[in-house]
Amino acid sequence: MAALLTTPLPKADVDEDDLSTVCGSEAAGAEEESSEEELTAEVPQLLEAMNRAAGELNDLELAGSAARRRHREHLAAWRRRYEELLAEYGAKALDRASALLSADDAMGAAEAR
């Protein structure tokens, strides 16, 4: 098997005219040039579309960051309010109120069906 890999391949007798016939004619080259021109003509529009998409993405990422910041602020405010209520009324009263609110939510959901 090793002998097969080291044996050189025979050279083919190919004339340059034959090569151009095998590879294609000048018409094929002209078609290739025209298709290349069509493709390169689209590049500016594609770049503009990419720029617009990147701008939209940046705007959405900024909006998402702002929403996460507001969410953290609201959570902190609710946590402070919960701590205040806990200090004022105690855990037992908050647990009873929580159970009543949960029951009210369940009743509202059942009525909506």
CNS distance restraints for C-alpha pairs under 8 A (distance, minus, plus):
assign (resid   1 and name CA) (resid   5 and name CA) 6.94 0.50 0.50
assign (resid   2 and name CA) (resid   6 and name CA) 6.58 0.50 0.50
assign (resid   3 and name CA) (resid   7 and name CA) 6.18 0.50 0.50
assign (resid  14 and name CA) (resid  18 and name CA) 6.47 0.50 0.50
assign (resid  14 and name CA) (resid  19 and name CA) 6.75 0.50 0.50
assign (resid  15 and name CA) (resid  19 and name CA) 6.30 0.50 0.50
assign (resid  16 and name CA) (resid  20 and name CA) 6.40 0.50 0.50
assign (resid  17 and name CA) (resid  21 and name CA) 6.39 0.50 0.50
assign (resid  18 and name CA) (resid  22 and name CA) 6.15 0.50 0.50
assign (resid  19 and name CA) (resid  23 and name CA) 5.96 0.50 0.50
assign (resid  20 and name CA) (resid  24 and name CA) 5.82 0.50 0.50
assign (resid  20 and name CA) (resid  25 and name CA) 6.48 0.50 0.50
assign (resid  21 and name CA) (resid  25 and name CA) 6.21 0.50 0.50
assign (resid  24 and name CA) (resid  28 and name CA) 5.99 0.50 0.50
assign (resid  24 and name CA) (resid  29 and name CA) 7.67 0.50 0.50
assign (resid  25 and name CA) (resid  29 and name CA) 6.77 0.50 0.50
assign (resid  26 and name CA) (resid  30 and name CA) 6.25 0.50 0.50
assign (resid  27 and name CA) (resid  31 and name CA) 6.18 0.50 0.50
assign (resid  28 and name CA) (resid  32 and name CA) 6.14 0.50 0.50
assign (resid  29 and name CA) (resid  33 and name CA) 6.22 0.50 0.50
assign (resid  30 and name CA) (resid  34 and name CA) 6.19 0.50 0.50
assign (resid  31 and name CA) (resid  35 and name CA) 6.12 0.50 0.50
assign (resid  32 and name CA) (resid  36 and name CA) 6.05 0.50 0.50
assign (resid  33 and name CA) (resid  37 and name CA) 6.14 0.50 0.50
assign (resid  34 and name CA) (resid  38 and name CA) 6.23 0.50 0.50
assign (resid  35 and name CA) (resid  39 and name CA) 6.18 0.50 0.50
assign (resid  36 and name CA) (resid  40 and name CA) 6.10 0.50 0.50
assign (resid  37 and name CA) (resid  41 and name CA) 5.97 0.50 0.50
assign (resid  38 and name CA) (resid  42 and name CA) 6.66 0.50 0.50
assign (resid  39 and name CA) (resid  43 and name CA) 6.89 0.50 0.50
assign (resid  42 and name CA) (resid  46 and name CA) 6.19 0.50 0.50
assign (resid  43 and name CA) (resid  47 and name CA) 6.05 0.50 0.50
assign (resid  44 and name CA) (resid  48 and name CA) 6.13 0.50 0.50
assign (resid  45 and name CA) (resid  49 and name CA) 6.15 0.50 0.50
assign (resid  46 and name CA) (resid  50 and name CA) 6.15 0.50 0.50
assign (resid  47 and name CA) (resid  51 and name CA) 6.14 0.50 0.50
assign (resid  48 and name CA) (resid  52 and name CA) 6.21 0.50 0.50
assign (resid  49 and name CA) (resid  53 and name CA) 6.14 0.50 0.50
assign (resid  50 and name CA) (resid  54 and name CA) 6.05 0.50 0.50
assign (resid  51 and name CA) (resid  55 and name CA) 6.13 0.50 0.50
assign (resid  52 and name CA) (resid  56 and name CA) 6.21 0.50 0.50
assign (resid  53 and name CA) (resid  57 and name CA) 6.09 0.50 0.50
assign (resid  54 and name CA) (resid  58 and name CA) 6.17 0.50 0.50
assign (resid  55 and name CA) (resid  59 and name CA) 6.25 0.50 0.50
assign (resid  56 and name CA) (resid  60 and name CA) 6.15 0.50 0.50
assign (resid  57 and name CA) (resid  61 and name CA) 6.07 0.50 0.50
assign (resid  58 and name CA) (resid  62 and name CA) 6.19 0.50 0.50
assign (resid  59 and name CA) (resid  63 and name CA) 6.22 0.50 0.50
assign (resid  60 and name CA) (resid  64 and name CA) 6.04 0.50 0.50
assign (resid  61 and name CA) (resid  65 and name CA) 6.13 0.50 0.50
assign (resid  62 and name CA) (resid  66 and name CA) 6.21 0.50 0.50
assign (resid  63 and name CA) (resid  67 and name CA) 6.15 0.50 0.50
assign (resid  64 and name CA) (resid  68 and name CA) 6.18 0.50 0.50
assign (resid  65 and name CA) (resid  69 and name CA) 6.19 0.50 0.50
assign (resid  66 and name CA) (resid  70 and name CA) 6.21 0.50 0.50
assign (resid  67 and name CA) (resid  71 and name CA) 6.08 0.50 0.50
assign (resid  68 and name CA) (resid  72 and name CA) 6.22 0.50 0.50
assign (resid  69 and name CA) (resid  73 and name CA) 6.26 0.50 0.50
assign (resid  70 and name CA) (resid  74 and name CA) 6.12 0.50 0.50
assign (resid  71 and name CA) (resid  75 and name CA) 6.13 0.50 0.50
assign (resid  72 and name CA) (resid  76 and name CA) 6.16 0.50 0.50
assign (resid  73 and name CA) (resid  77 and name CA) 6.18 0.50 0.50
assign (resid  74 and name CA) (resid  78 and name CA) 6.09 0.50 0.50
assign (resid  75 and name CA) (resid  79 and name CA) 6.00 0.50 0.50
assign (resid  76 and name CA) (resid  80 and name CA) 6.18 0.50 0.50
assign (resid  77 and name CA) (resid  81 and name CA) 6.17 0.50 0.50
assign (resid  78 and name CA) (resid  82 and name CA) 5.99 0.50 0.50
assign (resid  79 and name CA) (resid  83 and name CA) 6.20 0.50 0.50
assign (resid  80 and name CA) (resid  84 and name CA) 6.24 0.50 0.50
assign (resid  81 and name CA) (resid  85 and name CA) 6.20 0.50 0.50
assign (resid  82 and name CA) (resid  86 and name CA) 5.94 0.50 0.50
assign (resid  83 and name CA) (resid  87 and name CA) 6.13 0.50 0.50
assign (resid  84 and name CA) (resid  88 and name CA) 6.15 0.50 0.50
assign (resid  85 and name CA) (resid  89 and name CA) 5.76 0.50 0.50
assign (resid  85 and name CA) (resid  90 and name CA) 7.24 0.50 0.50
assign (resid  85 and name CA) (resid  94 and name CA) 7.77 0.50 0.50
assign (resid  86 and name CA) (resid  90 and name CA) 4.68 0.50 0.50
assign (resid  86 and name CA) (resid  91 and name CA) 5.74 0.50 0.50
assign (resid  86 and name CA) (resid  94 and name CA) 6.92 0.50 0.50
assign (resid  89 and name CA) (resid  93 and name CA) 6.00 0.50 0.50
assign (resid  89 and name CA) (resid  94 and name CA) 7.10 0.50 0.50
assign (resid  90 and name CA) (resid  94 and name CA) 6.56 0.50 0.50
assign (resid  91 and name CA) (resid  95 and name CA) 6.07 0.50 0.50
assign (resid  92 and name CA) (resid  96 and name CA) 6.37 0.50 0.50
assign (resid  93 and name CA) (resid  97 and name CA) 6.19 0.50 0.50
assign (resid  94 and name CA) (resid  98 and name CA) 5.94 0.50 0.50
assign (resid  95 and name CA) (resid  99 and name CA) 6.22 0.50 0.50
assign (resid  96 and name CA) (resid 100 and name CA) 6.30 0.50 0.50
assign (resid  97 and name CA) (resid 101 and name CA) 6.13 0.50 0.50
assign (resid  98 and name CA) (resid 102 and name CA) 6.11 0.50 0.50
assign (resid  99 and name CA) (resid 103 and name CA) 6.21 0.50 0.50
assign (resid 100 and name CA) (resid 104 and name CA) 6.14 0.50 0.50
assign (resid 101 and name CA) (resid 105 and name CA) 6.13 0.50 0.50
assign (resid 102 and name CA) (resid 106 and name CA) 6.20 0.50 0.50
assign (resid 103 and name CA) (resid 107 and name CA) 6.14 0.50 0.50
assign (resid 104 and name CA) (resid 108 and name CA) 6.16 0.50 0.50
assign (resid 105 and name CA) (resid 109 and name CA) 6.20 0.50 0.50
assign (resid 106 and name CA) (resid 110 and name CA) 6.16 0.50 0.50
assign (resid 107 and name CA) (resid 111 and name CA) 6.17 0.50 0.50
assign (resid 108 and name CA) (resid 112 and name CA) 6.20 0.50 0.50
assign (resid 109 and name CA) (resid 113 and name CA) 6.68 0.50 0.50
